[in-house]
Amino acid sequence: MNVIIIGAGIVGSTIAGVLSPTHNILMIESDAQRADIVRSAFNVSMLQDNGINPRVIEEAITRHSADIIIAATPYDENNLFACIVAKRAKNRIRTVARVRNPDFILAGGDGRYFGADDIISPELTAAKKLAALTLTENAVDHDELEAFGLVAVVFRVSDKLIGKTAADLHIPNDCVIASVCRDGSVMMYKRSTVIRAGDLLCVIGTQSAISDMNDMIGYPRKTKDIIVIGGGIFGSNIAKILEKKKKYIKLIEKDHERCRRLSEEMNNVLVINADGIDPDILRTENAGRADVVVFATESDEKNLLGCLVSRDMGALKVVSRYSDRKYEDVFAVIGIKTIVGYHRLIANEITKTLISDKRTLMRMNHDNELIVSVSIDENSKIKGELLGNVQFPEGVCAVCIIRSGEPIFPRLDTRIEENDDLLLYTYEAKMHRIEKTLGIRITEV
């Protein structure tokens, strides 16, 4: 496809990184330094100009024969305006707008958005993910597979699981352990795998089964007392989600006017006007006794510092967001595992937006760790086969079958039928080998 991306900031450059290996990309960016950085990092064409100018948009669409335009500047109104201009210039072009503020996401009765064909909102997705990690005591990563009503969660293990195998565990129905991350390496989970201290388990299942798995692993106490640091787009949306769960929530925000507005918007959240990164403030607000402290400021440095201070004070769990990918390694080095990175959220958002739900490809936490869904048609080699007879390539396991809209967590004697959606967990697997085994072409972004 021929794709135009407006804006070469964190969102735009991440999208370019995802799409450039398989698509023809033209980026529009007015800032010379940003343009040079992206041009040197990815295989893209670059137009240094104002991407919100209607003339520039129309000429770029014509010159590039664009099929899709993605407006990814930091300003919601500019992105929606660019999409409207693009639609007027070429009615059949697909328009995608990056939107930060939920007030700008307007959908009609037919499900269509105002101003754009599709909306991506990494900020809102991050808020939902941070809230889910806050509420699931043992989770260090959490992704929703909305098309199938399933959840993929990475759990830390408790002492009572150490030394046990799958045969020893009372794993809930409607979920499956797909892999184990041990000392930074991923290995496919087998019934003979012995769980060790520090292991992380990747579990895929229904929401109720994931909750049961969390309970089975065990935790010191149920999450009730939560502190959210930062009242911007991230923090305010996290607090609003958690407010509905009837938890005791404090939101600490430095800006007085923002505090006033938030206190009017949320009835069951205690809004405190203070610097939530200040150790004295954290101590005063009993961060050390909190079940979870969530750091959602716009500064990666402040979030990192706040996590260290709160953990040292004794908080049961600290959760943080970050936008600059280099901080992923920094958080890992100091042992903060429950973090949400902007880059993978953006990659998954654009992946789910630009390909069919029936061929969803989701990027997990590690490089080359994917969840792929394929539809079994009449020409598939494995149609009618028992799952136990299918020789999947190394690094691939079948975790679920969606049949008539319902999830089935298969056993070896489960027969694969036409029109099934087969959900595969893969790690460092060769896509062409999966295609050869299934007899199905898998669409990649």
N, C-alpha and C positions, 0 to 999 in steps of 0.2 A: 504494500500500500504506500501511497504518497502522503506523508503526514507533515503538517505544519505545526510547530510548537512556538507559541508566543511567550517569551520570558525565559531567561537562562539562569534563574536563581536555583535554590535547592530543589524545588518541585520540578521545574522545567528540565534541569540537567539530569535529574534522576529518571524522568520519563524518557529522555533521550538515551540514557544508558540502557534502559530496558528495551526500547524499540529499535535502536539503530542497528543491531546485528542482523535483523530480518526485514527492515523496512527502510524506505528512502525518506530521510528526514531533512526538512528545511527549518532552521530555527531563526526567529526574529528577536533581536536583542539590541537595545540602544546603547548599553554600557559597553565600551570597548574592552575593558579588562575581563568582564564576564564572558563576552563573546569569544575572546582569545582562549580562555581557559577551557570552555566547552568544545571549541573547535579542535583544540589539541588533544582533548581526552577521548572524543568520540568521532565516529565516521559520519559526520553530518555536514550539510551545507549551512552557511551562516549568512544572514542578511542583517547588517548592522543598521537598524532604523527603528522608528517608533511603531511598535506592533499594534498600537491602538488606533493609528491613523487609518481611516477607511480606504484611502487611496492605496496605502501600503498593503493592506490586507487583500484588496481586490486584485492588485497586480501580482502579489505572491501566489494567490490561488490560481490565477491564469498561468503564470510562469511555471509553477510546480505541478500543475494538473492535480491539485490536491483532492484526496478522498476524505481526509479527516483534518480538522483543525482543533488544536488543544490550546486553550488560553490559560496560561499558568502563571500570570503575574501575581504579586501580593495583594492586588486590589480586586475585590469581588465585582464591583460595578464595571471596571474596565474589562474584566473577563467576559461578563455577560454581554456587554456592548460589542466586543469583538466577535462573539458568536452570532449576534444578531446581524452585524454587518456581513459576516461570512455567508450567512444563509441568504441574504439578499443578493449577494454576488453570485452564488451558485446554490440553487435550491436543494440539490441532491447531496451536498457535502454534509458529512456528519460532524456535529459540533459538540465539543466537550469543554466545560468550564470548571476551573478550580474555584471553589467557594469556601471561605473560612467561616463566615458568619451565617448561622442557620436562618436568620431573618431574610436572607437573600435566596433561600431555597424555596421556591414556590411551585407547587405541583397542582395541576388541574385535575378534574374528575376522571380524565382519561389516563392519568398517570404521567403525562408529559410535563416537563419542567418549563418554566417561563424563561425564555432567552437562550436555551441550549437543549440539545437532544439528550445529553447526559451530564451529570454533575459528579465531580470527584471532590471529596472533602477529607483530606488526610487529618485535619484537626479534629473533626467530629468522630472519625474512625478511631483516632488515637484516644479520645476521651472515653469512648465505649470500651476500648481495650483496657485502658488503665482502670476503669471502674470494675471490669470483670476480674482483673488480676487482684484488685483490692478485696473483692468479695469471696474469692476462691483461695483459701488460706495457703495451700501448698503449691499453687500455680506460679510458675516463673515466665510462662508464655501462654498466650491465648489467642486463637483465631477462630472466627466463625465461617463455616461453609454454608452460607445462607441459602444457596440454591437447593441444598439437600437437608437442611434442618439439622446439621451436625456441627460439632465443635472439635477442634484440635487443640489440646492442652498439653503443655510440658510441665510435669510435676517433679518437685524435689521429693526424695524418699525420706521416710522417717526411720528411726532406729529399729522399729519392729519389723521392717521389711528386709533389713540387711541379712544376707545369707540365705534368703529364700529364692525359690524358682517359681515360675508360673503355676506349676502344679501345687505349690504350697499356698498360693494367694487365692483369696476369694474375690476374683475380679468380677465386677458387676456385669450383668447381661447388657447387651446393646452398647458395648464398647470393646476396644481391642488395643493392646499395647503394640505399637508399630516399631519402635526403636528405643535404644538406650544411648544416651550421651554420657561417655565416661572419659574424664580427663581431656575434654575438648574434642574427642573423636566420637563419631556416630557409628553404631553397629545395629544391624537388624535384630530385632528381639525374637528369641526362640524359647520354647517351653523349658529348655535346659539351661537358659541363661540365669546365672546366679547374680542377684542384686548386691551391689557393694555400696559402701558409704560414699556419698557424693554423687551417686548416679542420678541422672535426670531421665524420666520416662516420658516418651511422647505417646499420648493416648488420644484416640479418635473415637467419638461416640455421640450419643444423644446428650442433650443438656442434663437430663435427669440422671443418666448413667455417670456422667462426669462428676456430678455432685456426690453421687454414691462413692465413686472412686476417691474423691477428696476426703470423704468421711472415713473410708476404709484405711487410707494412709494415716489419718489421725493428725491432730493439732492440739496445742496447749489450751486454746480457748477459741470460741466462735468470735468472728470479727464483729465488733459493735462500736468501738471507739476509733474514729477516723479523723485525721488532720490532713487537710489539703492546703498546700502552700502555693499561692499564686491564683489570682482571680481573673486572669485573662480568658481568651477563648477556650483554652484547655481546661484550666482549673474550674471555671464557672460551669462548664458542661459536665465535668466529672461530678461536681457537687450536686447538680440538678438530677443526674442519674441516681446517685447514691441516696439522695433525699427521698426518692420513691421507695427505697428499700427499708425505710424506717430505722436508720442507724443514727448514732449520735455523731454529728459532723461539725467540725470547726473548719472554717475557711479563713486563712490569714493572707491579707493583701495589703501592700504598702500604699497604694494610691487611695486617697480619702474619697474622692468622688466616685471611683469605681466601687468602693465598699458601700457607699450610700445606695447606689443603684442595685447592687447585688442583694443587699438586705431587704430591699423592697420586692425583689423578684422571688426570693426564697424565704418561706415562712419557717421552715424547720432546720435551718442551717445557721449556726452562730458565726457571724461574719466579724472578724477582728481586724482593725486597722493597725498593722504593724509590719515590720520587716521579718518575714518568716525564715530567713536564712540566718538571722542573728542568733547565736547560741543562747544568749540570755532570754530571748523571746521563746525559743523552743523549750528551754528549761521551765520558764514561767507557765507555758501552756501544757506542760506535762507530756512532751513528746516521747520521753522515755517510757511512759506507761501506756502509750497508745498501742492499739492493735496494729494499725497501719498508718504510716505517714507517706503521703503522696506528694512528690515534688513536680509541679507543673508550671514553673516559671518559664519565661522565654530564654533564659540564660542557661546553657549547658553547664558552665562553670559553677553557677550558684546551686543548680540541682545536685551536682556531684558533691559539693561541699556539704549541702544540707543532708544528703544521704549518709555521709560519713559521721556527721555530728549526731544525727538521730539514732543511728545504729549504735554508736558508742554510748549513748544515753540509755539504751536498753529497749528501744522500740522493737516489737516482735517482727515487724516486716516493714521494709522501705521499698517504695516503688517510684520510678522516675521516668520521665521522657527525655529524649535528646534529639537534636536535629543534625548535628555535625557527626558524620560517620566515624571520624577518628576517636570520638568519645566512647564508642562501643568497646574498644579494647581497654580504655582507661577504666571504665566501670568493671570490666571483667577482671582486671588485674587486682583491684581492691576488693573483689568478692561481692559486688552488687549485681545480682543476676536478674532481678525482676525489673527490666527496663524495656521501654518501647521506643524503637528507632523510626525516624521519619522515612528513611530510604525504603525499607521493606514495606511499610504501609502504602507508600506511593506506588511502588512496583505492583503490589497486589491490587490496589484500586484500579490502576490503568489496565491491568491484566483482565480483571473481571468485567471492566467496562467495554473492552475492545474485542473480546471473543465470546462465543456462545456459552451460556451456563452449562450446556451439555458437554463442553470440553474444557471445563474450568482447570486452570493450571495455577496453583498457589505456591508461592515461594515461602518456605519455612525459615527457620532461624539460621541455618547453616547454608553455605554455598552448595549448590547442586542437591539441595534437599527440597523435594517438591511433593505436592499432592496433585494427582492428575485424575481426571474423570473422563471415561470414554463410554460411548454408547455401543452396545453390542447389536450389530445389524445382521441381516440374513447372510452376508458374505464373510462374517467373522469366523476365523479358524476355530475359536473356542466355543462357538454356539453349540449347546447341547452337551458340553463336556462337564464332568465332575471337576470341581475346583482342585481336588487333590491330584488330578491327572495332568493339570496344566503346569508345565515347566517354565516358571517365570525366570527372566534373567537375574543375575546377581544384583542385589541392591533393590529388589522390587518385592512388594507383598500386597496382596489384595486385602483391603481392610473392610470393605462394605459393598453391598449390592443394593442399589435403589430399584425396587420393582413396584410398578404401579404407584409410585410416589411414596412408598414405605421403605425404610431402611431394613436390610437383612444383614446381620453379621454372620458371615458364612462359616460353615465347617467344611472339612475335606469332602464330605459326601453331598455338598450343596451343588445342584446342577445349574449351570449358567444358561440363561434363556435369552432368546431374541428380545430386543427392546429393554434389556437390563442396562442400567448405568453402573459400570464397574469403577469403584474408587480405588486407586492405587497410591500407595506411599512409596516414594522412590528416593534413593540416596546414591549419588554418583553413578546412576544407571545410564546406559546408552539408549537414547530415545528410539533409534532405529531398530535396536534389538527388541524393545517392547512392541513396536509396530509389527515386526516380523512375527513375534509370538501371537499377537492378537489378530493380525491380518487387518488392522485398522490404521488409518492415517490419524496422527495426533497433531492437532493445530497448536503451534507455539506462537506466543506474542512476538 
